[in-house]
């Protein structure tokens, strides 16, 4: 797979997972708008987005064809762990931009920068620690 195809796929999968996450949140929030519903919505959206991104990355980014509950459980746990690390990059970049400039434009600019950096780091962490056996793509 060429670097351009890898970037295109990875970006498309990230967008798809984000849309699925937000759509799931909207569905849950139709049931109510209290803090409890919000927490359930965020949790449900995160799970849906993670599952979709994991399945797509596993098959179409890292070409991992391993099967089995034990194998998936281990890899999914590692995948989530790598996501926690990169979420810190995203949150800290967005927050830093907000604290410095205190405008929505700069906060969102920080979010985009943080997400971009986070996804590059996540790809490399996943490649090194999660999907270690069958990766055919290039490093980013």
Secondary structure as GFF3:
##gff-version 3
##sequence-region A 1 140
A	DSSP	alpha_helix	3	29	.	.	.	ID=ss1
A	DSSP	alpha_helix	35	56	.	.	.	ID=ss2
A	DSSP	pi_helix	57	61	.	.	.	ID=ss3
A	DSSP	alpha_helix	69	101	.	.	.	ID=ss4
A	DSSP	alpha_helix	104	125	.	.	.	ID=ss5
A	DSSP	pi_helix	126	130	.	.	.	ID=ss6
###
